[in-house]
Amino acid sequence: MFEVGECSVDGGQRNLGNSQVNLWEQGWEQTTLQGHSSYVWGVQWSSDGSMIASGGQNGGVILWDSANRVEVVRFGDLWVYSVSWSPAGDRLAVGTSRGIVQVWEVASGELLFQWQPTNMSGAISLGWSPDGSTLAEGLLNGNILLWDAGSGRLIETISGYTNRRADVNGLAWSPDGKELTTAHQDGVVRLRDTSSWELKTEMRGHGGWARGMSWSPEEKLFASTGSDGTVRMWERGTGVQVAVFTKRARTLWSVDWAPDGSYLAAGSGVYDNHGVNGQVFILESPSYP
């Protein structure tokens, strides 16, 4: 189950980055994957659920065998903010603190290509579209860039949607590719229509930064994490918050749903304390109609 700091029921609604990867099973059994020496900024399951990719401030990416809970391989040496698997699971996109986006071939560990926006802003979030054609990149300066995943050609730039500081800390495509959700420094979660890139909904609830984003496989919910140490779940269509899970005294930097919908992975860390090891918690997903 979730390691829950607080859990309550209100009006029929359930309110429910450090250097380790912690896997939580039913019955509160914990497995800790050691490997990162500083913040775990990005974490994502492969499409078949067999592997977990995690990227950290100590440099590079670690791929973990999710069944046997062991490190398989690591590659790269840049400070990694974000990771995103291709839908086929054969490639991994990596966003770095320099704004460079790298695409790696998983089987060979080969760097296939990389590109970089001209403004050098950090690539703090990445999301591969479900059809594999487009990579969305969220920058520290608040811009959202849409790239052709095959050629590296810039397709679209989204900016100017707020006057507040709004680093694009996390982003995720809906499984059907029709919507893109983004988590921002101003604490707002935003949802866009990918046919027009128009803003449809803004969701408020985090007491501080909103940081990580992920959609449930059945497309009914999407989750966000933040500096308030919470995983918040939102209902598609209405934007209503349906559940809140609290992890005390930990900023939750990243989140991703397992392909079968049974678990979520959340990367944590203590902000501005590089001496505290990073963890990735594997948390049981709540039931939802």
C-alpha positions as CSV (number, residue, x, y, z in Angstrom):
1,M,0.0,0.0,0.0
2,F,1.0,3.6,-0.1
3,E,3.2,4.7,2.7
4,V,0.6,7.2,3.9
5,G,1.3,10.0,6.2
6,E,-2.3,11.1,6.2
7,C,-5.5,9.4,4.9
8,S,-9.0,10.7,5.3
9,V,-12.4,10.5,3.7
10,D,-14.3,13.7,3.0
11,G,-17.7,13.9,1.3
12,G,-17.3,10.5,-0.3
13,Q,-13.8,11.4,-1.7
14,R,-10.7,9.6,-0.6
15,N,-7.9,11.9,0.5
16,L,-5.3,10.0,0.6
17,G,14.0,13.2,-4.9
18,N,16.8,11.5,-2.5
19,S,19.1,8.6,-3.9
20,Q,17.4,5.3,-3.4
21,V,14.6,3.5,-5.3
22,N,12.1,2.1,-2.8
23,L,9.6,-0.5,-3.9
24,W,6.5,-0.9,-1.7
25,E,4.4,-4.1,-2.1
26,Q,1.1,-5.1,-0.5
27,G,1.6,-5.8,3.2
28,W,4.0,-2.9,3.6
29,E,7.0,-4.9,2.4
30,Q,9.8,-2.6,1.3
31,T,12.5,-3.1,-1.3
32,T,15.2,-0.4,-1.7
33,L,17.2,-0.1,-4.9
34,Q,20.5,1.6,-4.1
35,G,22.4,3.4,-6.9
36,H,21.8,7.2,-6.9
37,S,24.0,9.4,-4.8
38,S,21.7,12.5,-5.0
39,Y,18.2,13.5,-6.0
40,V,16.2,11.1,-8.2
41,W,14.6,13.7,-10.5
42,G,12.9,11.4,-13.1
43,V,11.4,7.9,-13.0
44,Q,9.4,5.9,-15.5
45,W,8.3,2.4,-16.1
46,S,8.9,0.8,-19.5
47,S,5.7,0.1,-21.5
48,D,5.8,-3.6,-20.7
49,G,6.5,-3.0,-17.0
50,S,9.7,-5.0,-17.1
51,M,12.1,-2.1,-16.4
52,I,12.2,1.2,-14.5
53,A,14.4,4.1,-15.6
54,S,15.5,6.6,-13.1
55,G,17.7,9.7,-13.7
56,G,19.5,11.7,-11.1
57,Q,21.5,14.8,-10.2
58,N,24.6,12.6,-9.7
59,G,24.7,12.1,-13.5
60,G,23.2,9.6,-15.9
61,V,20.4,7.1,-16.0
62,I,20.0,3.7,-14.2
63,L,17.8,1.0,-15.7
64,W,16.4,-1.4,-13.1
65,D,14.9,-4.9,-13.6
66,S,11.5,-4.3,-11.9
67,A,10.8,-8.0,-11.1
68,N,14.2,-8.8,-9.6
69,R,14.8,-5.3,-8.2
70,V,18.4,-5.1,-9.5
71,E,20.4,-2.6,-11.6
72,V,20.7,-3.7,-15.2
73,V,22.8,-0.9,-16.8
74,R,23.6,2.8,-16.5
75,F,24.5,5.2,-19.2
76,G,25.2,8.9,-19.7
77,D,27.0,11.3,-17.4
78,L,25.0,14.6,-17.5
79,W,22.8,15.9,-14.7
80,V,19.4,14.3,-15.6
81,Y,16.1,16.0,-14.9
82,S,13.7,13.8,-16.8
83,V,13.3,10.4,-18.6
84,S,10.7,9.1,-21.0
85,W,10.4,5.7,-22.6
86,S,9.3,5.4,-26.3
87,P,6.0,3.6,-26.6
88,A,7.8,0.6,-28.1
89,G,10.2,0.5,-25.2
90,D,13.3,0.4,-27.4
91,R,14.4,3.9,-26.8
92,L,14.7,6.3,-23.8
93,A,14.6,10.0,-24.0
94,V,16.6,11.9,-21.4
95,G,16.3,15.6,-20.5
96,T,19.3,17.3,-18.9
97,S,20.1,20.3,-16.8
98,R,21.7,21.9,-19.9
99,G,18.4,21.7,-21.9
100,I,19.9,18.9,-24.1
101,V,17.5,16.1,-25.0
102,Q,19.2,12.8,-25.7
103,V,17.6,9.7,-27.2
104,W,19.3,6.4,-26.3
105,E,18.8,2.9,-27.7
106,V,18.1,0.7,-24.7
107,A,19.4,-2.7,-26.0
108,S,22.9,-1.4,-27.1
109,G,23.2,1.6,-24.7
110,E,24.1,3.7,-27.7
111,L,23.3,7.5,-27.9
112,L,21.4,7.8,-31.1
113,F,21.0,11.6,-31.3
114,Q,20.5,14.7,-29.2
115,W,19.3,18.2,-29.7
116,Q,19.1,21.4,-27.6
117,P,17.0,24.6,-27.7
118,T,18.9,27.8,-28.2
119,N,18.0,29.3,-24.8
120,M,19.9,26.7,-22.8
121,S,17.1,26.3,-20.2
122,G,17.0,23.0,-18.4
123,A,14.9,20.2,-19.8
124,I,13.1,19.5,-16.6
125,S,10.3,17.3,-18.0
126,L,9.8,15.1,-21.0
127,G,6.9,13.1,-22.5
128,W,6.8,10.8,-25.5
129,S,3.4,10.9,-27.3
130,P,1.6,7.6,-27.4
131,D,2.0,7.2,-31.1
132,G,5.8,7.8,-30.8
133,S,5.9,10.7,-33.2
134,T,6.4,13.7,-30.8
135,L,8.4,14.5,-27.7
136,A,7.1,17.2,-25.4
137,E,9.8,19.1,-23.5
138,G,9.1,21.3,-20.5
139,L,11.7,23.9,-19.7
140,L,12.8,25.8,-16.5
141,N,11.8,29.1,-18.2
142,G,8.1,27.9,-18.5
143,N,8.1,27.1,-22.2
144,I,6.8,23.9,-23.6
145,L,8.5,22.6,-26.8
146,L,7.1,20.0,-29.1
147,W,9.7,18.1,-31.2
148,D,9.5,15.6,-34.0
149,A,10.9,12.5,-32.3
150,G,12.4,11.2,-35.5
151,S,14.1,14.2,-36.9
152,G,14.5,16.5,-33.9
153,R,12.6,19.3,-35.7
154,L,10.9,21.8,-33.5
155,I,7.2,21.7,-34.2
156,E,5.6,24.1,-31.7
157,T,6.5,26.4,-28.8
158,I,4.0,27.1,-26.1
159,S,4.7,30.2,-23.9
160,G,3.1,33.3,-22.3
161,Y,0.3,31.5,-20.5
162,T,1.0,33.1,-17.1
163,N,2.9,36.0,-15.6
164,R,4.1,34.0,-12.6
165,R,7.1,31.8,-12.5
166,A,5.9,28.5,-14.0
167,D,8.8,26.1,-14.6
168,V,7.3,23.1,-16.5
169,N,8.3,20.6,-13.7
170,G,6.4,17.7,-15.1
171,L,4.3,16.7,-18.1
172,A,2.4,13.6,-19.4
173,W,0.3,12.7,-22.4
174,S,-3.1,11.0,-21.9
175,P,-2.9,7.4,-23.1
176,D,-5.1,8.3,-26.1
177,G,-2.8,11.2,-27.0
178,K,-5.6,13.8,-27.0
179,E,-4.5,15.8,-23.9
180,L,-1.3,16.9,-22.3
181,T,-1.0,17.7,-18.6
182,T,1.8,19.8,-17.1
183,A,2.9,20.5,-13.5
184,H,4.3,24.0,-12.7
185,Q,6.3,25.9,-10.2
186,D,3.3,28.1,-9.4
187,G,1.5,25.0,-8.0
188,V,-0.9,24.8,-10.9
189,V,-1.6,21.6,-12.9
190,R,-2.6,22.5,-16.5
191,L,-4.4,20.4,-19.2
192,R,-4.2,21.1,-22.9
193,D,-5.9,19.8,-26.0
194,T,-3.2,18.4,-28.2
195,S,-5.1,19.1,-31.5
196,S,-4.8,22.9,-30.9
197,W,-2.5,23.1,-27.8
198,E,-5.2,25.4,-26.2
199,L,-5.4,25.5,-22.4
200,K,-8.6,23.6,-21.3
201,T,-8.3,23.4,-17.5
202,E,-6.2,24.6,-14.6
203,M,-6.2,22.6,-11.3
204,R,-5.1,24.0,-8.0
205,G,-4.4,22.0,-4.8
206,H,-0.7,21.7,-4.2
207,G,0.7,23.7,-1.3
208,G,3.9,24.7,-3.2
209,W,5.4,23.6,-6.4
210,A,3.6,21.0,-8.6
211,R,6.4,18.7,-9.8
212,G,5.6,15.3,-11.4
213,M,2.8,14.1,-13.7
214,S,1.5,10.7,-14.9
215,W,-1.8,9.3,-16.3
216,S,-3.4,6.1,-15.2
217,P,-3.5,3.5,-18.0
218,E,-7.3,3.4,-18.1
219,E,-7.3,7.2,-18.7
220,K,-9.7,8.1,-15.9
221,L,-7.2,9.7,-13.6
222,F,-3.9,11.6,-13.7
223,A,-1.5,12.1,-10.8
224,S,0.7,15.0,-9.8
225,T,3.4,15.3,-7.1
226,G,4.9,18.3,-5.4
227,S,7.0,20.0,-2.8
228,D,4.2,19.6,-0.3
229,G,5.0,15.8,-0.2
230,T,1.8,14.7,-1.8
231,V,0.6,12.6,-4.7
232,R,-2.7,14.2,-5.8
233,M,-5.1,12.4,-8.2
234,W,-7.4,14.3,-10.5
235,E,-10.4,13.1,-12.5
236,R,-10.3,13.4,-16.3
237,G,-12.9,15.7,-17.8
238,T,-13.8,17.5,-14.6
239,G,-10.4,18.3,-13.1
240,V,-11.8,17.4,-9.7
241,Q,-9.3,16.2,-7.1
242,V,-10.4,12.7,-6.0
243,A,-7.5,11.5,-3.7
244,V,-4.5,12.8,-1.9
245,F,-1.6,10.7,-0.5
246,T,0.9,12.3,1.8
247,K,4.5,11.4,2.4
248,R,5.7,13.6,5.3
249,A,8.9,15.7,5.1
250,R,9.7,14.6,1.5
251,T,9.4,16.6,-1.7
252,L,8.1,14.2,-4.3
253,W,9.8,15.1,-7.5
254,S,8.4,12.6,-10.0
255,V,5.6,10.0,-10.5
256,D,4.7,7.3,-12.9
257,W,1.9,4.7,-13.1
258,A,2.8,1.1,-13.8
259,P,1.4,-0.2,-17.2
260,D,-1.1,-2.5,-15.4
261,G,-2.4,0.4,-13.2
262,S,-1.6,-1.4,-9.9
263,Y,1.3,0.7,-8.7
264,L,2.8,4.2,-8.9
265,A,6.5,5.0,-8.7
266,A,7.4,8.3,-7.0
267,G,10.9,9.8,-6.8
268,S,11.7,11.8,-3.6
269,G,14.4,14.0,-2.2
270,V,15.1,16.6,0.5
271,Y,15.3,20.0,-1.3
272,D,18.7,21.7,-1.1
273,N,20.2,18.8,0.9
274,H,22.4,16.9,-1.4
275,G,23.7,14.7,1.4
276,V,20.4,12.9,1.8
277,N,20.1,9.8,-0.4
278,G,17.3,9.7,-3.0
279,Q,14.5,7.2,-3.0
280,V,11.9,6.0,-5.4
281,F,8.8,4.7,-3.7
282,I,6.6,2.1,-5.4
283,L,3.1,2.7,-4.1
284,E,-0.1,0.7,-4.5
285,S,-2.7,2.5,-6.7
286,P,-6.1,3.2,-5.1
287,S,-9.2,1.7,-6.5
288,Y,-11.4,4.1,-8.5
289,P,-14.7,3.4,-10.3
